[in-house]
């Protein structure tokens, strides 16, 4: 199963969730992304794309 965690900037919340879930269950693929292009530029993080959603 693929699971995508989303938050505004992809700096703390979604990345932390991704790491916690990955450590607890290695049977799935976890990713995290930002919903804000503004914060992605500031934090050099991952922006949510259609590819990630699929």
N, C-alpha and C positions, 0 to 999 in steps of 0.2 A: 504494500500500500504506500502511496506517496502522500505526504502531509506537508502543507505549506503554512507557516505561521506568518501573519501579517501584522505590522504596526506602522506607526507614522514614519519613523526614521530608520528602522532596522539597525539600531545601535545597541539597545539593551533588551527590551522585552521579547521581541521575536527571536533574537539570537540566543537569549538565555533559554527560552522554551525549546528551541531546536536542540541545543546541547543537552538539556535535561532529558528530553524524550529519547534522543539518540542513545544516551547512556543507559536508560531504563529498558529499551527494547531495540535491539539491533536488527530486527526482522523487517523494519520499514525504512523508507527513505524520507529524510526530513530536510526541509529547506526553510529559509526565512527571507523575507523581503519587505521593502518599504512601499508605502502607498504615496509618498511625497517625493517628487523629483527634486524639489528644493532642498530637502534634507539629505538626499542621496549625494548631491554635489558637495554639501558641507562635510558629510561624514565619510564620503567615499565608500558607501555601502551598496546594497543590491536593490534595484528598483523592481517592483512587480511587473512582469511581462505576461503576454498571452502564453508564451512557452511554459513559464513556471506554473501558470494556472492549469495547463493541460497535464 
